[in-house]
Amino acid sequence: MPAKKAARVQERRRIVNRRVRSSTRTAVKKAVRALNTHNEAAGSAVLTAVSRLDRAVSKGIVHRNAAARSKSRLTKRLNAAAE
């Protein structure tokens, strides 16, 4: 692939990846905020964050171990809040 075309492709992928990474981080932050305030919607916020993390892993944007660590921490806090 010529260098100019590769640069164009890379730029398009960077924009898409940034969008996915940003929405993933936002979902995780909303879940943490819901857990901190003992909100009733914490369960659904955690489910949304886990879904976004799994989607980012499938696209290769987030490392699978990093996503697993985040999901584990969120579910641990959710289970502690439920007790």
Secondary structure by P-SEA (a helix, b strand, c coil): ccaaaaaaaaaaaaaaaaaaaaaaaaaaaaaaaaaaacccaaaaaaaaaaaaaaaaaaaccccaaaaaaaaaaaaaaaaaaac
